[in-house]
Amino acid sequence: MVPRNSAAHLGIRIQTARAAAGLTRREVVEASGVSLGMLRKVEAGERTPGDAVLEALARVLRTPPEELLGGPGRTNSRVHRAIPAIRDAIASYDLPDDGPVRPYRALAAAVHATVQDRVDSEYVHLAEGTPALLGELFRAVDQAAGAERQRAAHLLALAVRSADAVAYKYGHVDLSGRLVELMRWASRTAGDPALAAAAAYVRTEIYFASGQLATGLRALRQAADRVPPPRTPRLAAASAALHMRAAVVAGRMGDRTAARDHLAEAGRLAAALPERLYDGTAVGPDSLQIHRLSVAVELGDPRDLGAAVGAASTWSPPLSLPAERRSHYYIDLGRAQMQLGRRRDALDSLRTARTIAPQHVREHGQVRAELAALVRLDRGRDHQLLAYARWVKAV
């Protein structure tokens, strides 16, 4: 992926905005006073324009200069308004305020509802409801002892993971890092190796955000080594999830051998598991199938991509899978179709993803990248495509 705020990133943003406006380079040059040579170099990522040039281009493209520089803006103010409350809730996790704590069964039901909101990409509801629940769970852990404290910590870890989904998806990477560490603390307090593996799975977000893929892959392998032998479905699922994510990371790194080895190990572990959520992660044969497509997309081999896209004609994610996972399948299918030059099919797949989990799609960086590419290729002629791209702030 092109780093944000780089000359290449800015060039792509300007190309996309020009295509969305239906303007040729010559038309932009005539309206802005910027030379054709300068515009070509800027769009190619070979030059970073000064303030005067950027402002002239932005005026013609009818786009704020800061949006060209920084990329997509914020898409849902209700989520962002809730972020400070999440920050406040976790600030005193080990010194919670006094207050009521519901019985375990009621707390468990509330936590499982947040898990369902997360996997269904209901981020607004999740963001607004999580802070109060976190505060109550901190009190539950603080007031309990022994096995009861471990049970409360288990619920806390799942709730923190749900809060992290909001922080990470909406670009609050610093908060996401704090929440990941808090999930790890809760899993240690729970004394549960399967839960610790789930925390390691989520921790990979930190390495995705920073581009430290080799470190992320090493962390996943170490976490997989620490999981006890898969004598229970939860332990088998914990290991399978780590290997599925490791396969995607290795694929993004271009390490074909490692990606396939991790997929094979995940397949061995997941084959006998019923498809369902294990500690908040969907694991089973269907999830494995979706990860096969993800790895093919990351590796970019035309033969693997062709096989994966061909498989999509006879298989689709069942409705029993969480909405986010089904949506992600169609996002990756669209990416595969784009790499194979099947632009109309790619757009259809991205539209399907939107119908399944709109909030997930709207915050997905790869969706923005694919729609921006489609706009550039289409040159702004398809108004429905343009409306979709503007909805996700790809232009």
C-alpha positions in Angstrom: 0.0 0.0 0.0 1.1 3.6 -0.7 2.1 5.4 2.5 -0.2 8.2 3.5 1.2 11.7 3.1 3.9 10.6 0.7 4.3 12.2 -2.8 3.0 9.1 -4.4 -0.1 9.2 -2.1 -0.8 12.8 -3.0 -0.3 12.1 -6.7 -2.9 9.3 -6.6 -5.3 11.6 -4.7 -5.0 14.3 -7.3 -5.4 11.8 -10.2 -8.6 10.4 -8.5 -10.0 13.9 -7.9 -9.3 14.9 -11.5 -11.0 11.7 -12.8 -14.0 12.3 -10.5 -14.3 15.8 -11.9 -14.2 14.4 -15.5 -11.2 16.7 -16.4 -8.3 16.1 -18.6 -4.8 17.2 -17.6 -4.9 19.9 -20.3 -8.2 21.2 -18.8 -6.7 21.3 -15.3 -3.6 23.1 -16.7 -5.6 25.7 -18.4 -7.9 26.4 -15.4 -5.1 26.4 -12.8 -2.1 27.9 -14.4 0.0 25.0 -13.3 2.3 23.7 -16.1 1.6 20.4 -17.8 5.1 19.1 -16.8 4.5 20.0 -13.2 1.1 18.3 -13.1 2.5 15.2 -14.7 5.3 14.9 -12.1 2.9 15.6 -9.3 0.5 12.9 -10.4 3.3 10.5 -10.9 4.5 11.1 -7.4 7.8 12.5 -8.6 7.3 16.0 -7.2 5.6 17.4 -4.0 3.8 20.6 -5.0 4.3 23.8 -3.0 1.4 25.5 -1.3 0.6 27.7 -4.3 0.5 24.8 -6.7 -1.5 22.6 -4.4 -4.1 25.4 -3.7 -4.4 26.1 -7.5 -5.1 22.4 -8.2 -7.5 22.0 -5.3 -9.5 25.1 -6.5 -9.9 23.6 -9.9 -10.7 20.1 -8.6 -13.1 21.6 -6.0 -11.4 19.7 -3.2 -9.9 21.1 0.0 -6.1 21.1 -0.1 -6.0 19.3 3.2 -8.1 16.5 1.9 -5.8 16.0 -1.1 -2.9 15.9 1.4 -4.4 13.7 4.1 -6.8 11.5 2.2 -10.3 10.5 3.3 -11.8 12.5 6.1 -13.9 11.2 9.0 -17.1 9.5 8.0 -19.2 9.2 11.1 -19.2 11.9 13.7 -21.3 9.8 16.2 -18.4 7.3 16.5 -15.8 10.0 16.8 -17.8 11.8 19.4 -17.9 8.6 21.5 -14.1 8.1 21.4 -13.3 10.4 24.3 -15.7 8.5 26.5 -13.8 5.3 25.7 -10.5 7.0 26.5 -11.9 8.2 29.9 -13.3 4.7 30.7 -10.0 2.9 30.4 -7.9 5.7 32.0 -8.4 4.2 35.5 -8.9 0.5 34.7 -7.0 -0.6 37.8 -8.6 2.1 40.1 -12.3 2.0 39.1 -14.9 4.2 40.7 -17.4 2.8 43.1 -20.7 1.7 41.5 -23.1 -1.1 40.8 -22.1 -4.4 39.2 -24.7 -6.7 37.7 -24.7 -10.4 38.3 -22.4 -12.4 36.1 -25.1 -13.7 33.9 -26.4 -10.2 33.1 -22.8 -9.0 32.4 -22.1 -11.9 30.2 -25.2 -11.2 28.1 -24.2 -7.5 27.7 -20.7 -8.5 26.7 -21.9 -11.1 24.2 -24.2 -8.3 22.7 -21.1 -6.1 22.1 -19.3 -9.1 20.5 -22.2 -9.5 18.1 -22.2 -5.7 17.4 -18.5 -6.0 16.5 -18.8 -8.9 14.2 -21.8 -7.4 12.5 -19.9 -4.0 12.1 -22.5 -2.0 14.2 -19.8 0.5 15.1 -22.1 3.4 16.1 -24.0 1.3 18.6 -20.8 -0.3 19.8 -19.0 3.0 20.4 -21.9 4.6 22.3 -22.5 1.6 24.5 -19.0 0.4 25.3 -17.7 3.0 27.8 -20.3 2.4 30.5 -19.9 -1.4 30.2 -16.1 -1.2 30.4 -16.5 0.8 33.7 -18.8 -1.8 35.1 -16.4 -4.6 34.1 -13.4 -2.9 35.7 -15.4 -2.8 38.9 -16.4 -6.4 38.5 -12.7 -7.5 38.2 -11.6 -5.2 41.1 -14.3 -6.5 43.5 -14.0 -10.2 42.8 -11.4 -12.8 43.7 -10.3 -16.2 42.6 -12.3 -17.9 39.9 -14.9 -15.2 39.9 -12.3 -12.6 39.2 -11.0 -14.7 36.3 -14.5 -15.0 34.8 -15.0 -11.3 35.1 -11.6 -10.7 33.4 -12.6 -13.0 30.6 -15.7 -10.8 29.9 -13.5 -7.7 30.2 -11.1 -9.0 27.5 -14.0 -9.6 25.1 -15.5 -6.1 25.8 -12.1 -4.4 25.3 -11.7 -6.2 22.0 -15.0 -4.8 20.9 -14.0 -1.2 21.9 -10.7 -1.8 20.0 -12.6 -2.6 16.8 -14.1 0.9 16.9 -10.8 2.6 17.7 -8.8 0.8 15.0 -11.4 1.0 12.2 -11.9 4.7 12.7 -8.2 5.5 12.7 -7.5 6.1 16.5 -4.4 4.0 16.3 -2.9 5.2 19.6 -6.1 4.3 21.5 -6.2 1.0 19.7 -2.7 0.2 21.0 -3.7 1.0 24.6 -6.8 -1.2 24.2 -4.8 -4.1 22.9 -2.5 -3.9 25.9 -5.5 -3.8 28.1 -6.9 -6.9 26.5 -3.6 -8.7 27.1 -3.7 -7.6 30.7 -7.2 -9.0 31.1 -6.3 -12.3 29.4 -3.4 -12.7 31.8 -5.7 -12.0 34.7 -8.2 -14.5 33.4 -5.3 -17.1 33.2 -6.8 -18.5 30.0 -4.3 -19.5 27.2 -7.0 -19.5 24.5 -7.9 -15.9 25.4 -4.3 -14.9 25.4 -4.1 -16.3 21.9 -7.1 -14.1 20.9 -5.2 -11.1 22.3 -2.2 -11.9 20.3 -4.4 -12.2 17.2 -5.8 -8.7 17.8 -2.3 -7.3 18.6 -1.4 -7.8 14.9 -3.4 -4.6 14.2 -0.5 -2.7 15.7 1.9 -4.2 13.2 -0.5 -3.7 10.3 -0.8 0.0 11.2 2.9 0.6 11.5 3.9 -1.6 8.5 6.1 -3.9 10.8 4.9 -7.1 9.1 8.0 -9.1 9.9 7.6 -8.3 13.6 3.9 -9.1 13.4 4.6 -12.5 11.8 7.1 -13.3 14.5 4.7 -12.3 17.2 2.0 -14.5 15.8 4.4 -17.5 15.5 5.5 -17.0 19.1 1.9 -16.9 20.2 1.0 -20.0 18.3 3.9 -21.8 20.0 2.6 -20.8 23.4 -0.9 -22.3 22.9 -1.2 -25.7 24.6 -1.9 -28.8 22.5 -5.4 -28.5 20.9 -7.2 -30.9 23.3 -10.3 -28.7 23.3 -12.2 -26.9 20.5 -11.3 -23.5 22.0 -7.6 -24.3 22.0 -7.7 -25.7 18.4 -9.6 -22.6 17.3 -7.1 -20.3 19.0 -4.2 -21.9 17.1 -6.1 -22.0 13.8 -6.9 -18.3 14.1 -3.3 -17.4 14.7 -2.2 -19.4 11.7 -4.9 -17.9 9.5 -3.8 -14.4 10.4 -0.1 -15.4 10.0 -0.8 -16.7 6.5 -2.3 -13.3 5.5 0.7 -11.4 7.0 3.1 -13.7 5.2 1.2 -13.2 2.0 1.4 -9.5 2.3 5.1 -9.8 2.8 5.3 -11.9 -0.4 6.5 -15.0 1.4 4.6 -17.7 -0.5 6.1 -20.7 1.3 5.3 -19.3 4.8 1.8 -18.2 3.7 1.0 -21.7 2.4 2.5 -23.4 5.4 0.4 -21.4 7.8 -2.7 -22.0 5.7 -2.1 -25.7 5.8 -1.7 -25.7 9.5 -4.8 -23.7 10.0 -6.7 -26.1 7.7 -5.5 -29.1 9.8 -6.8 -27.5 13.0 -10.0 -26.0 11.6 -11.2 -29.0 9.6 -12.9 -30.7 12.5 -14.2 -27.5 14.1 -17.8 -26.4 13.8 -17.8 -22.9 12.3 -18.6 -20.3 15.0 -17.1 -17.6 17.2 -14.4 -18.7 19.6 -13.4 -16.0 22.0 -14.7 -13.5 19.5 -13.0 -14.9 16.4 -14.9 -16.8 13.7 -13.1 -20.1 13.0 -14.0 -23.1 11.0 -14.0 -24.4 7.4 -15.9 -21.4 6.0 -13.5 -18.9 7.6 -10.6 -20.9 6.3 -12.0 -20.7 2.8 -12.2 -16.9 3.1 -8.6 -16.7 4.3 -7.5 -18.7 1.3 -8.9 -15.9 -0.9 -7.2 -13.3 1.2 -3.8 -15.0 0.9 -4.2 -15.3 -2.9 -5.0 -11.6 -3.1 -2.0 -10.6 -1.0 0.4 -12.9 -3.0 -1.0 -11.6 -6.3 -0.2 -14.7 -8.3 -2.5 -14.7 -11.4 -3.0 -18.5 -11.3 -4.0 -18.5 -7.6 -6.2 -15.4 -8.2 -7.9 -17.1 -11.2 -8.5 -20.3 -9.1 -9.9 -18.2 -6.2 -12.2 -16.2 -8.4 -13.3 -19.3 -10.1 -14.2 -20.9 -6.8 -16.4 -17.9 -6.1 -18.8 -19.1 -8.9 -19.6 -22.2 -6.9 -19.2 -21.0 -3.3 -20.3 -18.0 -1.3 -20.0 -17.3 2.5 -23.1 -18.7 4.3 -25.5 -16.3 6.0 -24.6 -17.9 9.3 -21.2 -16.3 9.2 -20.8 -12.9 10.9 -21.5 -10.0 8.6 -18.0 -8.5 8.8 -16.4 -11.7 7.7 -18.9 -12.1 4.8 -18.3 -8.5 3.8 -14.6 -9.0 3.9 -14.8 -12.0 1.6 -16.5 -9.8 -1.1 -13.9 -7.0 -0.6 -11.1 -9.5 -1.2 -13.0 -11.0 -4.2 -13.3 -7.5 -5.6 -9.5 -7.0 -5.1 -8.8 -10.2 -6.9 -11.1 -9.3 -9.8 -9.4 -5.9 -10.1 -6.0 -7.6 -10.3 -7.3 -9.8 -13.1 -8.7 -6.8 -15.0 -12.4 -7.6 -14.3 -13.5 -4.1 -13.3 -17.2 -4.6 -13.6 -17.1 -7.7 -11.5 -15.0 -6.0 -8.9 -17.5 -3.2 -8.6 -20.3 -5.7 -8.2 -18.4 -7.5 -5.4 -17.8 -4.2 -3.6 -21.4 -3.4 -3.9 -22.3 -6.7 -2.4 -19.9 -6.1 0.5 -21.7 -2.8 1.1 -25.1 -4.4 1.4 -23.8 -6.9 3.9 -21.9 -4.6 6.3 -22.1 -0.9 5.3 -20.2 0.5 8.3 -17.4 -2.0 7.8 -17.1 -1.2 4.1 -17.2 2.6 4.6 -14.2 2.4 7.0 -12.1 -0.1 4.9 -9.0 1.4 3.4 -8.7 -1.2 0.7 -12.3 -0.4 -0.4 -11.3 3.2 -0.7 -8.2 2.3 -2.7 -10.1 0.0 -5.1 -12.9 2.5 -5.7 -10.4 5.3 -6.3 -8.7 3.1 -8.9 -12.0 2.4 -10.6 -12.8 6.1 -10.7 -9.5 6.9 -12.3 -10.0 4.2 -14.9 -13.6 5.2 -15.5 -12.7 9.0 -15.6 -15.9 9.9 -13.7 -18.4 8.6 -16.3 -20.2 6.2 -14.1 -22.3 8.3 -11.7 -23.2 5.4 -9.5 -19.6 4.4 -9.1 -18.7 8.1 -8.3 -21.5 8.2 -5.7 -20.2 5.1 -4.0 -16.6 6.4 -4.0 -17.8 9.7 -2.5 -19.7 7.8 0.2 -16.6 6.1 1.4 -14.6 9.3 0.9 -12.3 7.7 -1.7 -12.7 11.1 -3.6 
